[in-house]
């Protein structure tokens, strides 16, 4: 998911996507700890996606606080 796609999401959609991505990340980590997954870079990509979503959510919160 690109930054442009993230900016187009509403705040409630952002919260939903954060929850989905965090659960996906937890599943990937668990599966990788049990047996190595085929592409461990999926974990990194998922972690970065969560960070991007949280960053956008936080920037919106700060923008509302300034008003």
TAVEN-V422688 format. One line per field, one symbol per residue. ss: DSSP state (H for helix, E for strand, L for the rest). A space follows every 50 residues. Layout:
# TAVEN-V422688
ss = ???
This chain:
# TAVEN-V422688
ss = LLHHHHHHLLHHHHHHHHHHHHHHHHHHHHHHHHLLLLLLHHHHHHHHHH HHHHHHHHHHHHHHHHL
